[in-house]
Structure formats: structure tokens, C-alpha cells
Amino acid sequence: SITQPNPTPIQRYALPVYLILTPLISIAIPLLLPGSVEAAVLLMLLVPTGMAIVLTALAEGRAGLANLLGKLFQWRVSVMGYVLALGLPIVILLAAAVLGRLLGWVPTLQVRVPSLSQLGINFVLVLLIAVLEELGWRGYALPRLLARRSALLSALLVGLLWGGLHIPLGVIAGRPWLPSFLAPFGLSVVMTWLFVQTRGSLTMAMLFHFAVDYLPQFLFGETDLGLAIWLQAMATLGAALLLRLAYGPSLQRRLQAELTGYPISPA
């Protein structure tokens, strides 16, 4: 029989190192650059992907790095995958807007279109954020967690760290810290569900991330920023709870599990 080589220490501990060092380095950045808000935010966004690239190169070499970067182009997904990636953000944000109207936090329900220049700037910024965060969290960490843990537990672990990093990001941007944490924490469950449904497509995760960050400018233009974030957090947590109740800890029905073959391999 063919014996498998023993994993090296970096191969064995790459994921724990990622989960520990990524938040620590990210939190240290604004402390080291207290007067440079833009630079601190950009560097914090670079950390998840930077750590993923470095650890993959060290543990898996060029082949592993090529596999990681290749996940950015997983476009060959069914039409339903695109419907979910673009439709779910719309449903979540509309639910948030309706909730805000019921609570009196949103003056009126109507679509507002920013200027073309603002739309263009936001498009580039949000797309950059989606790529930088997703390659690390959903491209690197989530598949490795799914190999040994349930989808729900994996989603909560990623959400805890990902949401935790949004606390200093939110504070830097003048946002309330608690909904800045709760919104991505809930989104982690929703995005893990989407990841499972699309057979591990990182591209669909990035598309979802882009949509959920880009569309609020059309619905919450005149709403107080803090209230808008609270509404998005409540709607996101509600969606996460509904998915948990409907699909269970695996975030997939038994027949789906047999068809998709999850949990997926770390590769």
C-alpha cells in the first residue's frame, strides 16, 4: 500500500495559525497607525487574503497557491446559484427596509439612485472589499473548517472572527460596534449556506458579498447610518435563523448532502 507522508508542522497547524494571527494582526494595525484611517482600513482588509496566500504557499507550495487563486474564477455554476447570490441580498435588504419603515427608522420606502461618479467609486471599493475578504474567509478558512466540522459550526467560527474584525473597522468608520459585529456574524451563516448550495463556489460568495454591500446605498440613503446598520443586522440574523431551522446544522437537507458530497475536502 502507498503510505501518505506525514504532514509538516506548517501543514498541520496552518489553519489554527490563520484563525489566531489574522484577527490579532488586523486589530494591531489601527493601534500602530492611529492617525491614518484610510491606510489602516486598507491594510486590515488585506490581512485575511494576505495570510491565506502566505500560509497556502508555505504549506502547499505553488500547486496549492494556484488552486487557491483559481477559486476566484469559479463561474461555472448553475443559474440558480446566480439567482441565490444576487437574490438573497435583495430579499435581506428589502426585509431590513420594511422593518425600518415599520419601526419608523426609514422615512419612506423608495429607491434612490446616487450620482454616476458615486456609483462608480462605490462599485470599485465594494468589489475590492469583497475579493480581499472572501479569498481569505470563504476561500481559505471555510473549506478547511468544513472538512472536520458541521457547516453551522464552521459558519459561526468564521462569523465570530470576521464579525469581530468589523468592530474596529466600524469604529474607525464611525459606526456602532454591536451591529457592525452582528451583521457579518449572521451573514457568515447565510454565506456558508450559499457556499454549500453552490458546491463551494467562492465566486458566488464574492458576488453575494458585493451585492449585500453595494445595494444599501439605493435603500438607506436618507437613513441614519447607525440605524441602517442595526436594520441590516436584524434582517441578517433573521435570515440566518430561518436557514438554521429549515436546513439544520449541516445547512443542507439529507438528499442534498448525498448529491453534493459535503463536507468538502480542504483542497
C-alpha positions in Angstrom: 0.0 0.0 0.0 1.1 3.6 -0.6 1.9 5.4 2.6 1.0 9.1 2.9 3.8 11.3 4.0 3.5 12.8 7.5 2.3 16.4 7.4 4.8 19.1 8.3 4.1 21.4 11.2 3.0 24.2 8.9 0.6 21.9 7.1 -0.8 20.6 10.4 -1.2 24.0 12.1 -1.8 26.3 9.1 -5.5 26.7 9.8 -5.1 27.4 13.6 -2.3 29.9 12.8 -4.6 31.6 10.3 -7.5 31.8 12.7 -5.3 33.2 15.5 -3.0 35.5 13.7 -5.5 37.1 11.2 -7.5 38.8 13.9 -4.5 39.7 16.0 -2.6 41.3 13.2 -5.8 43.1 12.0 -6.6 44.6 15.4 -3.0 45.7 15.8 -3.0 47.7 12.6 -5.2 50.7 13.8 -3.2 50.8 17.0 0.0 51.1 15.1 -1.5 53.7 12.7 -3.8 55.8 14.8 -3.6 58.8 12.5 -4.0 57.1 9.2 -7.6 55.9 8.9 -7.6 55.0 5.2 -4.3 53.2 5.3 -5.4 51.3 8.4 -8.6 50.2 6.8 -6.9 49.1 3.6 -4.3 47.1 5.5 -6.9 45.4 7.7 -8.8 44.3 4.5 -5.5 42.9 3.1 -4.8 40.7 6.1 -7.3 37.8 5.6 -6.2 37.3 1.9 -2.5 38.0 2.7 -2.5 35.4 5.4 -4.3 32.9 3.2 -1.7 33.4 0.4 1.3 33.1 2.7 0.1 30.1 4.6 -1.0 28.3 1.4 2.4 28.9 -0.2 4.2 27.7 2.8 2.1 24.6 3.4 1.1 23.6 -0.1 3.5 25.2 -2.5 2.8 26.5 -5.9 0.1 23.9 -6.7 -1.8 24.9 -3.6 -1.4 28.6 -4.2 -2.6 28.1 -7.8 -5.7 26.2 -6.5 -6.5 29.0 -4.0 -6.2 31.8 -6.6 -8.1 29.7 -9.1 -11.2 29.8 -6.8 -11.6 33.4 -7.8 -12.9 32.3 -11.2 -15.4 29.6 -10.3 -18.0 31.0 -12.6 -19.4 27.6 -13.9 -22.3 27.5 -11.6 -26.0 26.8 -12.3 -28.4 29.7 -13.0 -29.9 29.0 -9.6 -26.5 29.8 -8.0 -26.6 33.2 -9.5 -30.2 33.7 -8.5 -29.3 32.9 -4.9 -26.1 35.0 -4.9 -27.9 38.1 -6.2 -31.5 37.4 -4.9 -30.7 36.7 -1.3 -29.1 40.1 -0.7 -32.1 41.8 -2.2 -34.5 39.9 0.0 -32.5 40.6 3.1 -32.1 44.3 2.4 -35.8 44.7 1.5 -36.7 43.0 4.7 -34.4 45.4 6.6 -36.0 48.4 4.8 -39.6 47.2 5.6 -38.6 46.6 9.2 -37.2 50.1 9.3 -40.3 51.6 7.9 -42.5 49.7 10.5 -40.2 51.0 13.3 -40.2 54.5 11.9 -36.5 54.5 11.3 -36.8 54.7 7.5 -38.6 57.9 6.3 -40.1 56.3 3.2 -39.7 53.2 1.1 -38.3 54.2 -2.2 -35.3 53.5 -4.4 -32.7 56.4 -4.5 -30.0 56.4 -7.2 -26.7 58.1 -6.3 -24.7 60.1 -8.8 -22.8 58.1 -11.5 -19.5 59.1 -10.0 -20.5 57.9 -6.6 -21.9 54.6 -8.1 -18.6 54.1 -9.9 -16.4 54.8 -6.8 -18.6 52.5 -4.6 -18.5 49.8 -7.2 -14.7 49.6 -7.2 -14.4 49.9 -3.4 -17.1 47.3 -2.7 -15.7 44.9 -5.3 -12.2 45.2 -3.8 -13.5 44.6 -0.3 -15.5 41.5 -1.5 -12.4 40.0 -3.2 -10.0 40.7 -0.3 -12.2 39.4 2.4 -13.7 36.4 0.6 -10.4 34.9 -0.6 -9.4 34.6 3.0 -12.5 33.7 4.9 -14.5 31.7 2.3 -11.7 30.7 0.0 -9.2 29.5 2.6 -10.7 29.1 6.1 -14.2 27.9 5.5 -13.4 24.8 3.3 -10.8 23.7 5.8 -13.3 24.1 8.7 -16.0 22.2 6.7 -13.7 19.2 6.3 -14.0 18.5 10.0 -16.9 20.4 11.4 -20.6 20.9 10.6 -21.5 23.8 8.3 -23.2 25.7 11.1 -20.3 25.4 13.5 -17.9 26.4 10.7 -20.1 29.4 9.8 -20.2 30.5 13.5 -16.5 30.2 13.9 -15.8 32.3 10.8 -18.6 34.7 11.7 -17.1 35.2 15.2 -13.7 36.2 13.8 -15.0 38.0 10.7 -17.6 39.9 12.7 -15.0 40.7 15.4 -12.8 42.3 12.9 -15.7 44.6 11.8 -15.8 46.1 15.3 -12.6 48.2 14.9 -13.5 48.7 11.2 -16.9 50.0 12.3 -15.4 52.2 15.0 -12.9 53.7 12.5 -15.8 54.5 10.1 -17.9 56.0 12.9 -20.4 53.1 13.1 -21.9 51.5 16.2 -19.8 48.5 17.2 -22.5 45.9 18.1 -24.4 45.8 14.8 -21.1 46.1 13.0 -20.3 42.7 14.6 -23.8 41.2 14.4 -24.3 41.8 10.6 -21.3 39.9 9.4 -21.8 37.3 12.1 -25.3 36.5 10.7 -24.1 36.8 7.1 -21.5 34.1 7.8 -24.3 31.6 8.2 -26.2 32.8 5.1 -23.0 32.8 3.0 -22.0 29.3 4.3 -25.4 28.1 3.2 -24.9 29.6 -0.2 -21.3 28.1 -0.3 -22.8 24.7 0.3 -25.6 25.1 -2.2 -23.2 26.1 -5.0 -20.7 23.3 -4.3 -18.1 25.6 -2.8 -18.1 28.4 -5.3 -16.0 31.3 -4.0 -17.2 33.4 -6.9 -20.8 33.1 -5.8 -19.7 34.1 -2.3 -17.9 37.2 -3.7 -21.0 38.1 -5.8 -23.2 37.8 -2.7 -20.8 39.9 -0.6 -20.6 42.5 -3.3 -24.4 42.8 -3.7 -25.1 42.9 0.1 -22.6 45.8 0.5 -23.4 47.7 -2.7 -27.2 47.7 -2.7 -27.9 49.5 0.6 -27.0 52.8 -1.0 -30.2 52.5 -3.0 -32.4 51.9 0.0 -31.0 53.7 3.0 -29.7 56.9 1.5 -31.6 59.2 4.0 -31.5 56.8 6.9 -29.2 57.4 9.9 -26.1 55.2 9.3 -26.3 53.6 12.8 -30.0 52.8 12.4 -29.4 51.4 8.9 -26.7 49.0 10.2 -29.0 47.9 13.0 -31.7 47.1 10.5 -29.3 45.1 8.3 -28.0 43.2 11.4 -31.5 42.2 12.5 -32.5 41.1 9.0 -29.3 39.2 8.5 -29.7 37.4 11.9 -33.3 36.6 11.0 -32.2 35.1 7.7 -29.5 33.0 9.4 -32.1 31.7 12.0 -34.5 30.7 9.3 -31.9 28.8 7.4 -30.8 27.0 10.5 -34.4 26.0 11.2 -35.0 24.9 7.7 -31.8 23.1 7.0 -30.3 22.0 10.3 -26.7 22.2 11.4 -25.5 20.9 8.1 -27.3 23.8 6.3 -28.4 21.2 3.7 -31.1 18.6 3.5 -30.1 14.9 3.6 -30.8 14.4 -0.1 -28.7 17.4 -0.9 -25.8 16.2 1.2 -25.8 12.9 -0.7 -25.8 14.7 -4.1 -23.2 17.3 -3.3 -20.9 15.1 -1.3 -20.3 17.6 1.6 -18.3 18.1 3.7 -15.8 19.2 1.1 -12.1 18.4 1.1 -9.7 21.0 2.4 -8.1 21.4 -1.1 
